[in-house]
């Protein structure tokens, strides 16, 4: 349960299911590579970078800070990090490529539970109404980076309804098809009530894929 108390129009510090700035500070991992993570990937020696990512992964997998928490999380695999590196090398900044090695996952009843809080410590990616190039995904992502030498932490926030649809899109569409219009069309059918179950989703996906009129 999230309780947001407003006093004289001032929003209190961010707090969500035990996630606070204090906890995020403690979970923040500082790079020892001697340069800001705002540098592009080409500025880092790959082996040194990935040796540090292995250390970071081991820190998250062993720390007591994540034991007994009230939220879900996952630590990105080295294979997934390598795929992102290959995708974004050489021109993307390291902190943008590796912005979700620790990914916290939270389901809420209403996005206002978060939006009404003070989010000034985060970079906010608001996809509640979709991305600029809509692919059907809905959610709110917060990125916490203590300093430019610390690896960011991602907090991915969804309503239960949005999480269900996002999972279907991820499992059945995004891994195989890059046409954003298909995801957008499926989302519209989900919002209109035409898709109520995973079997409905799979049937509608077949229909959309087989008919250009659907997209």
C-alpha positions as protocol buffer text, in pm:
chain_id: "A"
residue {
  index: 1
  type: UNK
  ca { x: 0 y: 0 z: 0 }
}
residue {
  index: 2
  type: UNK
  ca { x: 127 y: 344 z: -91 }
}
residue {
  index: 3
  type: UNK
  ca { x: 39 y: 642 z: 125 }
}
residue {
  index: 4
  type: UNK
  ca { x: 113 y: 986 z: -14 }
}
residue {
  index: 5
  type: UNK
  ca { x: 71 y: 1269 z: 235 }
}
residue {
  index: 6
  type: UNK
  ca { x: 69 y: 1623 z: 102 }
}
residue {
  index: 7
  type: UNK
  ca { x: 150 y: 1911 z: 332 }
}
residue {
  index: 8
  type: UNK
  ca { x: 107 y: 2271 z: 223 }
}
residue {
  index: 9
  type: UNK
  ca { x: 137 y: 2167 z: -141 }
}
residue {
  index: 10
  type: UNK
  ca { x: 479 y: 2006 z: -93 }
}
residue {
  index: 11
  type: UNK
  ca { x: 527 y: 1649 z: -208 }
}
residue {
  index: 12
  type: UNK
  ca { x: 713 y: 1426 z: 35 }
}
residue {
  index: 13
  type: UNK
  ca { x: 1020 y: 1223 z: -55 }
}
residue {
  index: 14
  type: UNK
  ca { x: 965 y: 928 z: -285 }
}
residue {
  index: 15
  type: UNK
  ca { x: 862 y: 603 z: -117 }
}
residue {
  index: 16
  type: UNK
  ca { x: 705 y: 299 z: -282 }
}
residue {
  index: 17
  type: UNK
  ca { x: 685 y: -53 z: -136 }
}
residue {
  index: 18
  type: UNK
  ca { x: 998 y: 11 z: 68 }
}
residue {
  index: 19
  type: UNK
  ca { x: 1186 y: 168 z: -223 }
}
residue {
  index: 20
  type: UNK
  ca { x: 1338 y: 494 z: -103 }
}
residue {
  index: 21
  type: UNK
  ca { x: 1626 y: 722 z: -195 }
}
residue {
  index: 22
  type: UNK
  ca { x: 1817 y: 580 z: 102 }
}
residue {
  index: 23
  type: UNK
  ca { x: 1781 y: 223 z: -27 }
}
residue {
  index: 24
  type: UNK
  ca { x: 1864 y: 324 z: -384 }
}
residue {
  index: 25
  type: UNK
  ca { x: 2179 y: 499 z: -259 }
}
residue {
  index: 26
  type: UNK
  ca { x: 2289 y: 181 z: -82 }
}
residue {
  index: 27
  type: UNK
  ca { x: 2218 y: -26 z: -393 }
}
residue {
  index: 28
  type: UNK
  ca { x: 2411 y: 211 z: -618 }
}
residue {
  index: 29
  type: UNK
  ca { x: 2736 y: 63 z: -752 }
}
residue {
  index: 30
  type: UNK
  ca { x: 3019 y: 302 z: -832 }
}
residue {
  index: 31
  type: UNK
  ca { x: 3234 y: 236 z: -1137 }
}
residue {
  index: 32
  type: UNK
  ca { x: 3606 y: 202 z: -1074 }
}
residue {
  index: 33
  type: UNK
  ca { x: 3698 y: 256 z: -1439 }
}
residue {
  index: 34
  type: UNK
  ca { x: 3809 y: 613 z: -1378 }
}
residue {
  index: 35
  type: UNK
  ca { x: 3562 y: 796 z: -1598 }
}
residue {
  index: 36
  type: UNK
  ca { x: 3203 y: 910 z: -1610 }
}
residue {
  index: 37
  type: UNK
  ca { x: 2949 y: 658 z: -1739 }
}
residue {
  index: 38
  type: UNK
  ca { x: 2817 y: 940 z: -1957 }
}
residue {
  index: 39
  type: UNK
  ca { x: 3105 y: 857 z: -2190 }
}
residue {
  index: 40
  type: UNK
  ca { x: 3012 y: 655 z: -2496 }
}
residue {
  index: 41
  type: UNK
  ca { x: 3086 y: 284 z: -2506 }
}
residue {
  index: 42
  type: UNK
  ca { x: 3380 y: 334 z: -2741 }
}
residue {
  index: 43
  type: UNK
  ca { x: 3565 y: 515 z: -2458 }
}
residue {
  index: 44
  type: UNK
  ca { x: 3571 y: 199 z: -2245 }
}
residue {
  index: 45
  type: UNK
  ca { x: 3785 y: -111 z: -2289 }
}
residue {
  index: 46
  type: UNK
  ca { x: 3530 y: -389 z: -2334 }
}
residue {
  index: 47
  type: UNK
  ca { x: 3697 y: -650 z: -2112 }
}
residue {
  index: 48
  type: UNK
  ca { x: 3739 y: -403 z: -1826 }
}
residue {
  index: 49
  type: UNK
  ca { x: 3379 y: -290 z: -1862 }
}
residue {
  index: 50
  type: UNK
  ca { x: 3239 y: -642 z: -1851 }
}
residue {
  index: 51
  type: UNK
  ca { x: 3463 y: -750 z: -1565 }
}
residue {
  index: 52
  type: UNK
  ca { x: 3308 y: -464 z: -1370 }
}
residue {
  index: 53
  type: UNK
  ca { x: 2956 y: -562 z: -1479 }
}
residue {
  index: 54
  type: UNK
  ca { x: 3027 y: -914 z: -1348 }
}
residue {
  index: 55
  type: UNK
  ca { x: 3128 y: -757 z: -1014 }
}
residue {
  index: 56
  type: UNK
  ca { x: 2809 y: -550 z: -1017 }
}
residue {
  index: 57
  type: UNK
  ca { x: 2597 y: -855 z: -1090 }
}
residue {
  index: 58
  type: UNK
  ca { x: 2763 y: -1047 z: -806 }
}
residue {
  index: 59
  type: UNK
  ca { x: 2699 y: -755 z: -570 }
}
residue {
  index: 60
  type: UNK
  ca { x: 2327 y: -755 z: -645 }
}
residue {
  index: 61
  type: UNK
  ca { x: 2302 y: -1132 z: -621 }
}
residue {
  index: 62
  type: UNK
  ca { x: 2472 y: -1145 z: -280 }
}
residue {
  index: 63
  type: UNK
  ca { x: 2366 y: -827 z: -100 }
}
residue {
  index: 64
  type: UNK
  ca { x: 2140 y: -849 z: 204 }
}
residue {
  index: 65
  type: UNK
  ca { x: 1977 y: -522 z: 92 }
}
residue {
  index: 66
  type: UNK
  ca { x: 1751 y: -716 z: -146 }
}
residue {
  index: 67
  type: UNK
  ca { x: 1654 y: -992 z: 95 }
}
residue {
  index: 68
  type: UNK
  ca { x: 1294 y: -986 z: 214 }
}
residue {
  index: 69
  type: UNK
  ca { x: 1199 y: -681 z: 8 }
}
residue {
  index: 70
  type: UNK
  ca { x: 836 y: -606 z: -81 }
}
residue {
  index: 71
  type: UNK
  ca { x: 900 y: -573 z: -454 }
}
residue {
  index: 72
  type: UNK
  ca { x: 1009 y: -797 z: -738 }
}
residue {
  index: 73
  type: UNK
  ca { x: 1341 y: -747 z: -911 }
}
residue {
  index: 74
  type: UNK
  ca { x: 1574 y: -913 z: -1155 }
}
residue {
  index: 75
  type: UNK
  ca { x: 1945 y: -882 z: -1227 }
}
residue {
  index: 76
  type: UNK
  ca { x: 2023 y: -870 z: -1598 }
}
residue {
  index: 77
  type: UNK
  ca { x: 2223 y: -1164 z: -1733 }
}
residue {
  index: 78
  type: UNK
  ca { x: 2570 y: -1112 z: -1877 }
}
residue {
  index: 79
  type: UNK
  ca { x: 2441 y: -1246 z: -2209 }
}
residue {
  index: 80
  type: UNK
  ca { x: 2171 y: -978 z: -2218 }
}
residue {
  index: 81
  type: UNK
  ca { x: 2429 y: -712 z: -2132 }
}
residue {
  index: 82
  type: UNK
  ca { x: 2648 y: -832 z: -2419 }
}
residue {
  index: 83
  type: UNK
  ca { x: 2355 y: -813 z: -2659 }
}
residue {
  index: 84
  type: UNK
  ca { x: 2284 y: -456 z: -2551 }
}
residue {
  index: 85
  type: UNK
  ca { x: 2650 y: -366 z: -2586 }
}
residue {
  index: 86
  type: UNK
  ca { x: 2662 y: -502 z: -2940 }
}
residue {
  index: 87
  type: UNK
  ca { x: 2341 y: -319 z: -3026 }
}
residue {
  index: 88
  type: UNK
  ca { x: 2451 y: 21 z: -2893 }
}
residue {
  index: 89
  type: UNK
  ca { x: 2828 y: 23 z: -2951 }
}
residue {
  index: 90
  type: UNK
  ca { x: 2998 y: 261 z: -3022 }
}
residue {
  index: 91
  type: UNK
  ca { x: 2791 y: 579 z: -2997 }
}
residue {
  index: 92
  type: UNK
  ca { x: 2554 y: 526 z: -2700 }
}
residue {
  index: 93
  type: UNK
  ca { x: 2656 y: 636 z: -2350 }
}
residue {
  index: 94
  type: UNK
  ca { x: 2746 y: 356 z: -2108 }
}
residue {
  index: 95
  type: UNK
  ca { x: 2487 y: 468 z: -1853 }
}
residue {
  index: 96
  type: UNK
  ca { x: 2213 y: 450 z: -2118 }
}
residue {
  index: 97
  type: UNK
  ca { x: 2321 y: 109 z: -2242 }
}
residue {
  index: 98
  type: UNK
  ca { x: 2346 y: -35 z: -1890 }
}
residue {
  index: 99
  type: UNK
  ca { x: 2058 y: 150 z: -1726 }
}
residue {
  index: 100
  type: UNK
  ca { x: 1872 y: -159 z: -1605 }
}
residue {
  index: 101
  type: UNK
  ca { x: 2125 y: -412 z: -1478 }
}
residue {
  index: 102
  type: UNK
  ca { x: 1917 y: -401 z: -1159 }
}
residue {
  index: 103
  type: UNK
  ca { x: 1553 y: -382 z: -1262 }
}
residue {
  index: 104
  type: UNK
  ca { x: 1293 y: -336 z: -989 }
}
residue {
  index: 105
  type: UNK
  ca { x: 936 y: -433 z: -1081 }
}
residue {
  index: 106
  type: UNK
  ca { x: 631 y: -289 z: -907 }
}
residue {
  index: 107
  type: UNK
  ca { x: 259 y: -334 z: -974 }
}
residue {
  index: 108
  type: UNK
  ca { x: 27 y: -58 z: -850 }
}
residue {
  index: 109
  type: UNK
  ca { x: -345 y: 11 z: -866 }
}
residue {
  index: 110
  type: UNK
  ca { x: -316 y: 355 z: -1022 }
}
residue {
  index: 111
  type: UNK
  ca { x: -24 y: 547 z: -1169 }
}
residue {
  index: 112
  type: UNK
  ca { x: -121 y: 851 z: -964 }
}
residue {
  index: 113
  type: UNK
  ca { x: 17 y: 668 z: -660 }
}
residue {
  index: 114
  type: UNK
  ca { x: 358 y: 745 z: -812 }
}
residue {
  index: 115
  type: UNK
  ca { x: 293 y: 1058 z: -1016 }
}
residue {
  index: 116
  type: UNK
  ca { x: 172 y: 1246 z: -708 }
}
residue {
  index: 117
  type: UNK
  ca { x: 506 y: 1185 z: -536 }
}
residue {
  index: 118
  type: UNK
  ca { x: 826 y: 1387 z: -570 }
}
residue {
  index: 119
  type: UNK
  ca { x: 1013 y: 1227 z: -860 }
}
residue {
  index: 120
  type: UNK
  ca { x: 1290 y: 1486 z: -883 }
}
residue {
  index: 121
  type: UNK
  ca { x: 1562 y: 1230 z: -803 }
}
residue {
  index: 122
  type: UNK
  ca { x: 1472 y: 1026 z: -1113 }
}
residue {
  index: 123
  type: UNK
  ca { x: 1484 y: 1040 z: -1487 }
}
residue {
  index: 124
  type: UNK
  ca { x: 1125 y: 960 z: -1579 }
}
residue {
  index: 125
  type: UNK
  ca { x: 1010 y: 771 z: -1889 }
}
residue {
  index: 126
  type: UNK
  ca { x: 633 y: 814 z: -1897 }
}
residue {
  index: 127
  type: UNK
  ca { x: 476 y: 554 z: -2126 }
}
residue {
  index: 128
  type: UNK
  ca { x: 141 y: 541 z: -1949 }
}
residue {
  index: 129
  type: UNK
  ca { x: -28 y: 641 z: -2275 }
}
residue {
  index: 130
  type: UNK
  ca { x: 229 y: 472 z: -2497 }
}
residue {
  index: 131
  type: UNK
  ca { x: 565 y: 554 z: -2649 }
}
residue {
  index: 132
  type: UNK
  ca { x: 614 y: 826 z: -2910 }
}
residue {
  index: 133
  type: UNK
  ca { x: 621 y: 543 z: -3164 }
}
residue {
  index: 134
  type: UNK
  ca { x: 352 y: 332 z: -3002 }
}
residue {
  index: 135
  type: UNK
  ca { x: 415 y: -44 z: -2989 }
}
residue {
  index: 136
  type: UNK
  ca { x: 142 y: -125 z: -2737 }
}
residue {
  index: 137
  type: UNK
  ca { x: 360 y: -109 z: -2425 }
}
residue {
  index: 138
  type: UNK
  ca { x: 225 y: 87 z: -2127 }
}
residue {
  index: 139
  type: UNK
  ca { x: 409 y: 178 z: -1810 }
}
residue {
  index: 140
  type: UNK
  ca { x: 615 y: 422 z: -1609 }
}
residue {
  index: 141
  type: UNK
  ca { x: 992 y: 379 z: -1577 }
}
residue {
  index: 142
  type: UNK
  ca { x: 1206 y: 561 z: -1321 }
}
residue {
  index: 143
  type: UNK
  ca { x: 1585 y: 567 z: -1346 }
}
residue {
  index: 144
  type: UNK
  ca { x: 1796 y: 647 z: -1042 }
}
residue {
  index: 145
  type: UNK
  ca { x: 2164 y: 733 z: -1084 }
}
residue {
  index: 146
  type: UNK
  ca { x: 2344 y: 852 z: -772 }
}
residue {
  index: 147
  type: UNK
  ca { x: 2627 y: 1017 z: -970 }
}
residue {
  index: 148
  type: UNK
  ca { x: 2759 y: 991 z: -1324 }
}
residue {
  index: 149
  type: UNK
  ca { x: 3004 y: 727 z: -1199 }
}
residue {
  index: 150
  type: UNK
  ca { x: 2728 y: 505 z: -1058 }
}
residue {
  index: 151
  type: UNK
  ca { x: 2532 y: 254 z: -1265 }
}
residue {
  index: 152
  type: UNK
  ca { x: 2163 y: 348 z: -1296 }
}
residue {
  index: 153
  type: UNK
  ca { x: 1885 y: 147 z: -1133 }
}
residue {
  index: 154
  type: UNK
  ca { x: 1556 y: 100 z: -1316 }
}
residue {
  index: 155
  type: UNK
  ca { x: 1216 y: 93 z: -1146 }
}
residue {
  index: 156
  type: UNK
  ca { x: 953 y: -39 z: -1385 }
}
residue {
  index: 157
  type: UNK
  ca { x: 599 y: 42 z: -1272 }
}
residue {
  index: 158
  type: UNK
  ca { x: 277 y: -96 z: -1421 }
}
residue {
  index: 159
  type: UNK
  ca { x: -83 y: -145 z: -1326 }
}
residue {
  index: 160
  type: UNK
  ca { x: -180 y: -512 z: -1311 }
}
residue {
  index: 161
  type: UNK
  ca { x: -385 y: -472 z: -1628 }
}
residue {
  index: 162
  type: UNK
  ca { x: -97 y: -313 z: -1818 }
}
residue {
  index: 163
  type: UNK
  ca { x: 151 y: -573 z: -1692 }
}
residue {
  index: 164
  type: UNK
  ca { x: -65 y: -855 z: -1826 }
}
residue {
  index: 165
  type: UNK
  ca { x: -79 y: -704 z: -2174 }
}
residue {
  index: 166
  type: UNK
  ca { x: 290 y: -610 z: -2168 }
}
residue {
  index: 167
  type: UNK
  ca { x: 381 y: -970 z: -2084 }
}
residue {
  index: 168
  type: UNK
  ca { x: 172 y: -1105 z: -2372 }
}
residue {
  index: 169
  type: UNK
  ca { x: 332 y: -859 z: -2612 }
}
residue {
  index: 170
  type: UNK
  ca { x: 679 y: -953 z: -2490 }
}
residue {
  index: 171
  type: UNK
  ca { x: 628 y: -1328 z: -2512 }
}
residue {
  index: 172
  type: UNK
  ca { x: 428 y: -1350 z: -2834 }
}
residue {
  index: 173
  type: UNK
  ca { x: 522 y: -1044 z: -3039 }
}
residue {
  index: 174
  type: UNK
  ca { x: 831 y: -838 z: -2955 }
}
residue {
  index: 175
  type: UNK
  ca { x: 1070 y: -1132 z: -2976 }
}
residue {
  index: 176
  type: UNK
  ca { x: 960 y: -1213 z: -3331 }
}
residue {
  index: 177
  type: UNK
  ca { x: 818 y: -901 z: -3495 }
}
residue {
  index: 178
  type: UNK
  ca { x: 954 y: -545 z: -3504 }
}
residue {
  index: 179
  type: UNK
  ca { x: 650 y: -377 z: -3660 }
}
residue {
  index: 180
  type: UNK
  ca { x: 528 y: -137 z: -3390 }
}
residue {
  index: 181
  type: UNK
  ca { x: 192 y: -95 z: -3561 }
}
residue {
  index: 182
  type: UNK
  ca { x: 100 y: -453 z: -3474 }
}
residue {
  index: 183
  type: UNK
  ca { x: 151 y: -394 z: -3103 }
}
residue {
  index: 184
  type: UNK
  ca { x: -41 y: -68 z: -3125 }
}
residue {
  index: 185
  type: UNK
  ca { x: -333 y: -241 z: -3297 }
}
residue {
  index: 186
  type: UNK
  ca { x: -340 y: -520 z: -3037 }
}
residue {
  index: 187
  type: UNK
  ca { x: -335 y: -266 z: -2754 }
}
residue {
  index: 188
  type: UNK
  ca { x: -639 y: -89 z: -2901 }
}
residue {
  index: 189
  type: UNK
  ca { x: -824 y: -419 z: -2915 }
}
residue {
  index: 190
  type: UNK
  ca { x: -725 y: -490 z: -2554 }
}
residue {
  index: 191
  type: UNK
  ca { x: -852 y: -149 z: -2444 }
}
residue {
  index: 192
  type: UNK
  ca { x: -1179 y: -198 z: -2633 }
}
residue {
  index: 193
  type: UNK
  ca { x: -1242 y: -533 z: -2462 }
}
residue {
  index: 194
  type: UNK
  ca { x: -1189 y: -751 z: -2769 }
}
residue {
  index: 195
  type: UNK
  ca { x: -894 y: -919 z: -2598 }
}
residue {
  index: 196
  type: UNK
  ca { x: -975 y: -1061 z: -2255 }
}
residue {
  index: 197
  type: UNK
  ca { x: -738 y: -1357 z: -2226 }
}
residue {
  index: 198
  type: UNK
  ca { x: -407 y: -1485 z: -2357 }
}
residue {
  index: 199
  type: UNK
  ca { x: -589 y: -1714 z: -2599 }
}
residue {
  index: 200
  type: UNK
  ca { x: -782 y: -1411 z: -2728 }
}
residue {
  index: 201
  type: UNK
  ca { x: -451 y: -1231 z: -2769 }
}
residue {
  index: 202
  type: UNK
  ca { x: -294 y: -1512 z: -2971 }
}
residue {
  index: 203
  type: UNK
  ca { x: -597 y: -1542 z: -3198 }
}
residue {
  index: 204
  type: UNK
  ca { x: -607 y: -1167 z: -3255 }
}
residue {
  index: 205
  type: UNK
  ca { x: -233 y: -1163 z: -3322 }
}
residue {
  index: 206
  type: UNK
  ca { x: -280 y: -1420 z: -3599 }
}
residue {
  index: 207
  type: UNK
  ca { x: -557 y: -1208 z: -3746 }
}
residue {
  index: 208
  type: UNK
  ca { x: -353 y: -888 z: -3734 }
}
residue {
  index: 209
  type: UNK
  ca { x: -47 y: -1054 z: -3884 }
}
residue {
  index: 210
  type: UNK
  ca { x: -247 y: -1203 z: -4170 }
}
residue {
  index: 211
  type: UNK
  ca { x: -438 y: -888 z: -4262 }
}
residue {
  index: 212
  type: UNK
  ca { x: -274 y: -555 z: -4338 }
}
residue {
  index: 213
  type: UNK
  ca { x: -614 y: -393 z: -4291 }
}
residue {
  index: 214
  type: UNK
  ca { x: -586 y: -463 z: -3919 }
}
residue {
  index: 215
  type: UNK
  ca { x: -277 y: -240 z: -3889 }
}
